[in-house]
Amino acid sequence: MDNTTNAGIEQYRQQNRNYNFTLISRDCIGGIVYNQLGLPFLSPTVNLFFSPADFNLFCLHLKDYLDAELIECYGFDYPAGVLLTPNHPCIIIHFMHYKNFLEAKEC
């Protein structure tokens, strides 16, 4: 990161008055933003990623998917899970930054 970017981040940190917000992101960028701003990770989507189609469904029915059952999904080189809800299609969450599914589920 160059000095211009660091200066911009520092300026935003000083101007920011909202330290309690949730980012919903399709991939790791939400965690990067929290980290760069020195803020706590308050997002349910940190350290994971969705396919674009699954992310759209997740956002459209956020409350239902946040309340959904998370079941381990196999067939990937990293942990993954399926969110099951009775009213919407299941979606896959990819937990590529975790050692195993249980660790991902707890986080």
C-alpha positions, 0 to 999 in steps of 0.5 A: 500500500502506498503512502497516499492510501495510508494517508487516506485511511488515517484521515477516514479513521479520524473523521469516522464517528460510526464504529458500530456498523455491519458490512455484508460482503461477498468475499474477504473485502469486508474483513479487509475494510474492518482491519484497515479502519482498525474496527471490530469485525461485526459482519457475519460474512468475514473470512468467507465467500459466496458465488455471485448468485448465492450472495444475491440470494443471501442479501435478498433474504438476509434474515432468513439465511442468518437464521438458517441451519448451516450444514457441512458441505463436502467436495472442496479443498477447504471447509464449506457449508450449505445454508438450509432454509425452508422458504428459499434455495440452499446456498453454499458458503466457502470458508477458505480461511478456516482449518475445518468446518467446526471452526468456521461454524463457531466464528 
